């Protein structure tokens, strides 16, 4: 699944300035931000494992295979 970064930036990015310097993000914004950050850490770990299996070299072929893997993985929520 391709994630629309603008969507995630809108919800997980910095809140709009309201003139108050101590503005705390709302609950939904914090939850979405935590989900996005968790997903990014998971993706980073998967990339590191993928590269480790390939001997640590990122060739054109490995980049293509990695991209295919990341775009084709199933993004369902477990029951």
MOPAC internal coordinates of N, CA, C and O (Angstrom, degrees):
PM7 1SCF
backbone

  N    0.0000 0     0.00 0     0.00 0    0    0    0
  C    1.4485 1     0.00 0     0.00 0    1    0    0
  C    1.5227 1   108.76 1     0.00 0    2    1    0
  O    1.2310 1   119.86 1   -48.43 1    3    2    1
  N    1.2869 1   117.87 1   131.57 1    3    2    1
  C    1.4493 1   122.60 1   177.73 1    5    3    2
  C    1.5200 1   108.17 1   -89.90 1    6    5    3
  O    1.2310 1   121.04 1   -54.75 1    7    6    5
  N    1.3178 1   115.62 1   125.25 1    7    6    5
  C    1.4564 1   119.88 1  -178.77 1    9    7    6
  C    1.5183 1   110.06 1   -90.83 1   10    9    7
  O    1.2310 1   120.60 1   -45.96 1   11   10    9
  N    1.3035 1   116.45 1   134.04 1   11   10    9
  C    1.4601 1   122.07 1   176.78 1   13   11   10
  C    1.5237 1   107.42 1   -80.65 1   14   13   11
  O    1.2310 1   120.74 1   -74.08 1   15   14   13
  N    1.3314 1   116.20 1   105.92 1   15   14   13
  C    1.4596 1   120.14 1  -175.43 1   17   15   14
  C    1.5148 1   112.14 1   -63.70 1   18   17   15
  O    1.2310 1   119.93 1   152.27 1   19   18   17
  N    1.3329 1   117.74 1   -27.73 1   19   18   17
  C    1.4520 1   119.33 1   178.19 1   21   19   18
  C    1.5253 1   110.72 1   -66.92 1   22   21   19
  O    1.2310 1   120.37 1   142.86 1   23   22   21
  N    1.3114 1   116.89 1   -37.14 1   23   22   21
  C    1.4636 1   120.80 1   177.54 1   25   23   22
  C    1.5130 1   109.89 1   -62.10 1   26   25   23
  O    1.2310 1   120.71 1   130.26 1   27   26   25
  N    1.3420 1   116.25 1   -49.74 1   27   26   25
  C    1.4557 1   119.84 1  -178.15 1   29   27   26
  C    1.5186 1   111.96 1   -67.50 1   30   29   27
  O    1.2310 1   120.09 1   142.62 1   31   30   29
  N    1.3281 1   117.43 1   -37.38 1   31   30   29
  C    1.4580 1   120.23 1   177.81 1   33   31   30
  C    1.5171 1   110.07 1   -63.45 1   34   33   31
  O    1.2310 1   120.82 1   141.56 1   35   34   33
  N    1.3145 1   116.03 1   -38.44 1   35   34   33
  C    1.4692 1   120.01 1   179.57 1   37   35   34
  C    1.5213 1   110.86 1   -60.81 1   38   37   35
  O    1.2310 1   120.24 1   135.08 1   39   38   37
  N    1.3333 1   117.15 1   -44.92 1   39   38   37
  C    1.4549 1   120.35 1  -176.47 1   41   39   38
  C    1.5220 1   113.65 1   -89.67 1   42   41   39
  O    1.2310 1   119.87 1   148.50 1   43   42   41
  N    1.3334 1   117.85 1   -31.50 1   43   42   41
  C    1.4592 1   119.82 1  -175.02 1   45   43   42
  C    1.5185 1   112.85 1  -103.86 1   46   45   43
  O    1.2310 1   120.33 1   170.12 1   47   46   45
  N    1.3370 1   116.98 1    -9.88 1   47   46   45
  C    1.4577 1   120.05 1  -177.76 1   49   47   46
  C    1.5117 1   112.15 1   -73.70 1   50   49   47
  O    1.2310 1   120.94 1     7.85 1   51   50   49
  N    1.2882 1   115.81 1  -172.15 1   51   50   49
  C    1.4578 1   121.00 1   179.46 1   53   51   50
  C    1.5183 1   110.04 1   -67.71 1   54   53   51
  O    1.2310 1   120.44 1   -41.38 1   55   54   53
  N    1.3326 1   116.76 1   138.62 1   55   54   53
  C    1.4535 1   118.89 1   179.08 1   57   55   54
  C    1.5228 1   110.48 1   -67.54 1   58   57   55
  O    1.2310 1   121.51 1   -27.82 1   59   58   57
  N    1.3131 1   114.72 1   152.18 1   59   58   57
  C    1.4623 1   119.25 1   179.38 1   61   59   58
  C    1.5220 1   109.13 1   -62.84 1   62   61   59
  O    1.2310 1   121.04 1   -37.03 1   63   62   61
  N    1.2908 1   115.61 1   142.97 1   63   62   61
  C    1.4555 1   120.93 1  -179.41 1   65   63   62
  C    1.5195 1   109.47 1   -66.43 1   66   65   63
  O    1.2310 1   120.92 1   -52.32 1   67   66   65
  N    1.3202 1   115.85 1   127.68 1   67   66   65
  C    1.4557 1   119.92 1  -179.70 1   69   67   66
  C    1.5225 1   110.92 1  -108.12 1   70   69   67
  O    1.2310 1   120.44 1  -170.62 1   71   70   69
  N    1.3424 1   116.77 1     9.38 1   71   70   69
  C    1.4417 1   120.36 1  -178.28 1   73   71   70
  C    1.5155 1   112.00 1    88.81 1   74   73   71
  O    1.2310 1   120.34 1   166.02 1   75   74   73
  N    1.3109 1   116.95 1   -13.98 1   75   74   73
  C    1.4554 1   122.21 1   179.10 1   77   75   74
  C    1.5183 1   108.61 1  -101.83 1   78   77   75
  O    1.2310 1   119.55 1   -63.59 1   79   78   77
  N    1.3160 1   118.47 1   116.41 1   79   78   77
  C    1.4575 1   122.68 1  -174.91 1   81   79   78
  C    1.5145 1   114.69 1   -67.04 1   82   81   79
  O    1.2310 1   119.50 1   160.09 1   83   82   81
  N    1.3357 1   118.56 1   -19.91 1   83   82   81
  C    1.4639 1   120.53 1  -177.75 1   85   83   82
  C    1.5254 1   111.93 1  -105.62 1   86   85   83
  O    1.2310 1   120.32 1  -150.10 1   87   86   85
  N    1.3316 1   117.00 1    29.90 1   87   86   85
  C    1.4686 1   122.36 1   179.87 1   89   87   86
  C    1.5207 1   109.40 1   -64.39 1   90   89   87
  O    1.2310 1   120.50 1   -52.57 1   91   90   89
  N    1.3265 1   116.64 1   127.43 1   91   90   89
  C    1.4615 1   122.37 1   178.62 1   93   91   90
  C    1.5250 1   107.99 1  -100.98 1   94   93   91
  O    1.2310 1   120.24 1   -47.72 1   95   94   93
  N    1.3559 1   117.16 1   132.28 1   95   94   93
  C    1.4726 1   119.06 1   178.58 1   97   95   94
  C    1.5273 1   110.87 1   -59.94 1   98   97   95
  O    1.2310 1   121.35 1   -29.95 1   99   98   97
  N    1.3233 1   115.02 1   150.05 1   99   98   97
  C    1.4574 1   120.34 1   179.22 1  101   99   98
  C    1.5253 1   112.18 1   -71.23 1  102  101   99
  O    1.2310 1   121.13 1   -10.96 1  103  102  101
  N    1.3076 1   115.44 1   169.04 1  103  102  101
  C    1.4594 1   121.86 1  -177.23 1  105  103  102
  C    1.5255 1   111.91 1   -59.43 1  106  105  103
  O    1.2310 1   120.07 1   132.13 1  107  106  105
  N    1.3326 1   117.47 1   -47.87 1  107  106  105
  C    1.4655 1   120.36 1  -178.84 1  109  107  106
  C    1.5251 1   110.57 1   -60.49 1  110  109  107
  O    1.2310 1   120.42 1   135.79 1  111  110  109
  N    1.3253 1   116.80 1   -44.21 1  111  110  109
  C    1.4622 1   120.90 1   179.74 1  113  111  110
  C    1.5316 1   110.69 1   -60.62 1  114  113  111
  O    1.2310 1   120.13 1   138.36 1  115  114  113
  N    1.3326 1   117.35 1   -41.64 1  115  114  113
  C    1.4734 1   120.38 1   179.90 1  117  115  114
  C    1.5242 1   111.74 1   -67.97 1  118  117  115
  O    1.2310 1   120.44 1   141.78 1  119  118  117
  N    1.3344 1   116.75 1   -38.22 1  119  118  117
  C    1.4693 1   120.33 1   178.28 1  121  119  118
  C    1.5229 1   110.41 1   -65.35 1  122  121  119
  O    1.2310 1   120.37 1   132.17 1  123  122  121
  N    1.3205 1   116.90 1   -47.83 1  123  122  121
  C    1.4690 1   120.50 1  -179.45 1  125  123  122
  C    1.5212 1   109.82 1   -63.04 1  126  125  123
  O    1.2310 1   119.78 1   137.25 1  127  126  125
  N    1.3336 1   118.03 1   -42.75 1  127  126  125
  C    1.4601 1   121.37 1   178.92 1  129  127  126
  C    1.5333 1   110.26 1   -59.68 1  130  129  127
  O    1.2310 1   120.04 1   136.00 1  131  130  129
  N    1.3307 1   117.53 1   -44.00 1  131  130  129
  C    1.4578 1   121.12 1   179.05 1  133  131  130
  C    1.5295 1   110.87 1   -62.71 1  134  133  131
  O    1.2310 1   120.35 1   140.19 1  135  134  133
  N    1.3337 1   116.94 1   -39.81 1  135  134  133
  C    1.4663 1   120.42 1   179.03 1  137  135  134
  C    1.5247 1   110.72 1   -65.78 1  138  137  135
  O    1.2310 1   120.01 1   136.21 1  139  138  137
  N    1.3250 1   117.59 1   -43.79 1  139  138  137
  C    1.4656 1   121.56 1  -179.40 1  141  139  138
  C    1.5276 1   109.74 1   -64.54 1  142  141  139
  O    1.2310 1   120.13 1   134.94 1  143  142  141
  N    1.3307 1   117.36 1   -45.06 1  143  142  141
  C    1.4608 1   120.76 1  -179.52 1  145  143  142
  C    1.5267 1   110.98 1   -64.46 1  146  145  143
  O    1.2310 1   120.02 1   140.80 1  147  146  145
  N    1.3323 1   117.56 1   -39.20 1  147  146  145
  C    1.4554 1   121.10 1   177.94 1  149  147  146
  C    1.5275 1   110.87 1   -63.65 1  150  149  147
  O    1.2310 1   120.83 1   136.03 1  151  150  149
  N    1.3232 1   116.02 1   -43.97 1  151  150  149
  C    1.4638 1   120.76 1   179.32 1  153  151  150
  C    1.5242 1   110.89 1   -63.52 1  154  153  151
  O    1.2310 1   120.44 1   141.26 1  155  154  153
  N    1.3384 1   116.76 1   -38.74 1  155  154  153
  C    1.4592 1   120.57 1   178.81 1  157  155  154
  C    1.5314 1   110.57 1   -65.27 1  158  157  155
  O    1.2310 1   120.13 1   137.73 1  159  158  157
  N    1.3347 1   117.36 1   -42.27 1  159  158  157
  C    1.4750 1   120.12 1   178.10 1  161  159  158
  C    1.5281 1   110.77 1   -63.04 1  162  161  159
  O    1.2310 1   120.64 1   139.39 1  163  162  161
  N    1.3463 1   116.38 1   -40.61 1  163  162  161
  C    1.4608 1   120.64 1   178.35 1  165  163  162
  C    1.5316 1   110.19 1   -62.51 1  166  165  163
  O    1.2310 1   120.21 1   135.22 1  167  166  165
  N    1.3139 1   117.20 1   -44.78 1  167  166  165
  C    1.4659 1   121.67 1   178.92 1  169  167  166
  C    1.5194 1   110.82 1   -62.99 1  170  169  167
  O    1.2310 1   120.09 1   138.10 1  171  170  169
  N    1.3349 1   117.43 1   -41.90 1  171  170  169
  C    1.4603 1   121.00 1   177.90 1  173  171  170
  C    1.5301 1   111.37 1   -60.93 1  174  173  171
  O    1.2310 1   120.36 1   138.88 1  175  174  173
  N    1.3410 1   116.92 1   -41.12 1  175  174  173
  C    1.4756 1   120.31 1   177.82 1  177  175  174
  C    1.5257 1   110.99 1   -65.05 1  178  177  175
  O    1.2310 1   120.50 1   138.73 1  179  178  177
  N    1.3398 1   116.65 1   -41.27 1  179  178  177
  C    1.4641 1   120.30 1   178.94 1  181  179  178
  C    1.5276 1   110.92 1   -63.42 1  182  181  179
  O    1.2310 1   120.05 1   138.73 1  183  182  181
  N    1.3218 1   117.50 1   -41.27 1  183  182  181
  C    1.4613 1   121.00 1   178.25 1  185  183  182
  C    1.5190 1   110.06 1   -63.74 1  186  185  183
  O    1.2310 1   120.13 1   136.52 1  187  186  185
  N    1.3354 1   117.36 1   -43.48 1  187  186  185
  C    1.4703 1   121.03 1   179.43 1  189  187  186
  C    1.5288 1   110.64 1   -61.13 1  190  189  187
  O    1.2310 1   119.95 1   137.03 1  191  190  189
  N    1.3372 1   117.69 1   -42.97 1  191  190  189
  C    1.4776 1   120.41 1   178.29 1  193  191  190
  C    1.5208 1   110.78 1   -65.03 1  194  193  191
  O    1.2310 1   120.66 1   137.66 1  195  194  193
  N    1.3154 1   116.34 1   -42.34 1  195  194  193
  C    1.4636 1   121.17 1   179.85 1  197  195  194
  C    1.5278 1   110.04 1   -60.38 1  198  197  195
  O    1.2310 1   120.55 1   134.49 1  199  198  197
  N    1.3313 1   116.55 1   -45.51 1  199  198  197
  C    1.4686 1   120.09 1   179.51 1  201  199  198
  C    1.5238 1   111.72 1   -67.88 1  202  201  199
  O    1.2310 1   119.80 1   143.88 1  203  202  201
  N    1.3226 1   117.99 1   -36.12 1  203  202  201
  C    1.4607 1   120.95 1   178.83 1  205  203  202
  C    1.5319 1   110.43 1   -63.16 1  206  205  203
  O    1.2310 1   120.68 1   140.68 1  207  206  205
  N    1.3232 1   116.30 1   -39.32 1  207  206  205
  C    1.4737 1   119.95 1   178.68 1  209  207  206
  C    1.5185 1   111.79 1   -67.09 1  210  209  207
  O    1.2310 1   120.64 1   155.38 1  211  210  209
  N    1.3307 1   116.39 1   -24.62 1  211  210  209
  C    1.4642 1   119.56 1  -178.05 1  213  211  210
  C    1.5258 1   111.94 1   -93.03 1  214  213  211
  O    1.2310 1   120.34 1  -171.92 1  215  214  213
  N    1.3145 1   116.96 1     8.08 1  215  214  213
  C    1.4550 1   120.12 1  -179.22 1  217  215  214
  C    1.5182 1   112.95 1    86.17 1  218  217  215
  O    1.2310 1   119.92 1  -169.59 1  219  218  217
  N    1.3190 1   117.75 1    10.41 1  219  218  217
  C    1.4530 1   122.03 1   176.87 1  221  219  218
  C    1.5166 1   114.83 1    82.69 1  222  221  219
  O    1.2310 1   120.30 1  -177.65 1  223  222  221
  N    1.3141 1   117.04 1     2.35 1  223  222  221
  C    1.4736 1   119.92 1   179.93 1  225  223  222
  C    1.5142 1   109.69 1   -98.05 1  226  225  223
  O    1.2310 1   121.00 1   -45.61 1  227  226  225
  N    1.3222 1   115.70 1   134.39 1  227  226  225
  C    1.4567 1   120.78 1   178.49 1  229  227  226
  C    1.5239 1   108.56 1  -105.56 1  230  229  227
  O    1.2310 1   121.68 1   -88.08 1  231  230  229
  N    1.3065 1   114.39 1    91.92 1  231  230  229
  C    1.4623 1   120.13 1   177.56 1  233  231  230
  C    1.5294 1   108.95 1   -90.38 1  234  233  231
  O    1.2310 1   120.72 1    -8.65 1  235  234  233
  N    1.3123 1   116.22 1   171.35 1  235  234  233
  C    1.4686 1   119.95 1   176.96 1  237  235  234
  C    1.5263 1   110.79 1   -58.38 1  238  237  235
  O    1.2310 1   120.86 1   138.09 1  239  238  237
  N    1.3395 1   115.97 1   -41.91 1  239  238  237
  C    1.4562 1   120.23 1  -179.95 1  241  239  238
  C    1.5303 1   110.78 1   -64.70 1  242  241  239
  O    1.2310 1   120.08 1   136.80 1  243  242  241
  N    1.3231 1   117.46 1   -43.20 1  243  242  241
  C    1.4641 1   120.26 1   179.68 1  245  243  242
  C    1.5312 1   110.67 1   -66.01 1  246  245  243
  O    1.2310 1   120.14 1   141.70 1  247  246  245
  N    1.3140 1   117.33 1   -38.30 1  247  246  245
  C    1.4617 1   120.37 1   178.04 1  249  247  246
  C    1.5248 1   110.56 1   -63.95 1  250  249  247
  O    1.2310 1   120.37 1   138.43 1  251  250  249
  N    1.3182 1   116.90 1   -41.57 1  251  250  249
  C    1.4607 1   121.86 1   178.47 1  253  251  250
  C    1.5310 1   110.24 1   -63.95 1  254  253  251
  O    1.2310 1   120.18 1   134.42 1  255  254  253
  N    1.3313 1   117.27 1   -45.58 1  255  254  253
  C    1.4668 1   121.02 1   179.62 1  257  255  254
  C    1.5242 1   111.47 1   -65.17 1  258  257  255
  O    1.2310 1   120.40 1   140.40 1  259  258  257
  N    1.3301 1   116.83 1   -39.60 1  259  258  257
  C    1.4568 1   121.46 1   178.70 1  261  259  258
  C    1.5326 1   110.11 1   -64.09 1  262  261  259
  O    1.2310 1   120.48 1   135.61 1  263  262  261
  N    1.3080 1   116.69 1   -44.39 1  263  262  261
  C    1.4592 1   121.08 1   178.67 1  265  263  262
  C    1.5247 1   110.61 1   -61.77 1  266  265  263
  O    1.2310 1   120.14 1   135.08 1  267  266  265
  N    1.3327 1   117.34 1   -44.92 1  267  266  265
  C    1.4646 1   120.55 1   178.15 1  269  267  266
  C    1.5204 1   110.47 1   -60.50 1  270  269  267
  O    1.2310 1   120.37 1   137.54 1  271  270  269
  N    1.3297 1   116.90 1   -42.46 1  271  270  269
  C    1.4581 1   120.63 1  -179.92 1  273  271  270
  C    1.5289 1   111.03 1   -63.12 1  274  273  271
  O    1.2310 1   120.43 1   131.62 1  275  274  273
  N    1.3263 1   116.78 1   -48.38 1  275  274  273
  C    1.4576 1   120.30 1  -176.76 1  277  275  274
  C    1.5292 1   112.26 1   -66.21 1  278  277  275
  O    1.2310 1   120.24 1   145.69 1  279  278  277
  N    1.3169 1   117.16 1   -34.31 1  279  278  277
  C    1.4579 1   119.95 1  -179.31 1  281  279  278
  C    1.5263 1   113.21 1   -81.04 1  282  281  279
  O    1.2310 1   120.12 1   161.20 1  283  282  281
  N    1.3253 1   117.38 1   -18.80 1  283  282  281
  C    1.4617 1   119.53 1  -175.66 1  285  283  282
  C    1.5300 1   113.17 1  -103.00 1  286  285  283
  O    1.2310 1   119.77 1   173.55 1  287  286  285
  N    1.3130 1   118.05 1    -6.45 1  287  286  285
  C    1.4693 1   118.22 1  -176.59 1  289  287  286
  C    1.5241 1   110.20 1   -68.61 1  290  289  287
  O    1.2310 1   121.92 1   -28.59 1  291  290  289
  N    1.3005 1   113.93 1   151.41 1  291  290  289
  C    1.4626 1   121.51 1  -175.73 1  293  291  290
  C    1.5199 1   109.13 1   -79.67 1  294  293  291
  O    1.2310 1   120.17 1   -56.39 1  295  294  293
  N    1.3014 1   117.28 1   123.61 1  295  294  293
  C    1.4692 1   122.61 1  -176.64 1  297  295  294
  C    1.5205 1   110.87 1  -107.66 1  298  297  295
  O    1.2310 1   120.03 1  -129.12 1  299  298  297
  N    1.3203 1   117.54 1    50.88 1  299  298  297
  C    1.4518 1   120.26 1   179.44 1  301  299  298
  C    1.5169 1   109.79 1   -94.35 1  302  301  299
  O    1.2310 1   121.17 1   -23.30 1  303  302  301
  N    1.3131 1   115.37 1   156.70 1  303  302  301
  C    1.4569 1   120.97 1   177.91 1  305  303  302
  C    1.5147 1   106.97 1   -90.63 1  306  305  303
  O    1.2310 1   119.83 1   -54.52 1  307  306  305
  N    1.3593 1   117.93 1   125.48 1  307  306  305
  C    1.4683 1   119.78 1  -178.79 1  309  307  306
  C    1.5202 1   111.13 1   -65.94 1  310  309  307
  O    1.2310 1   121.05 1   -28.96 1  311  310  309
  N    1.3406 1   115.60 1   151.04 1  311  310  309
  C    1.4772 1   121.18 1   178.59 1  313  311  310
  C    1.5160 1   110.43 1   -76.95 1  314  313  311
  O    1.2310 1   120.10 1   180.00 1  315  314  313

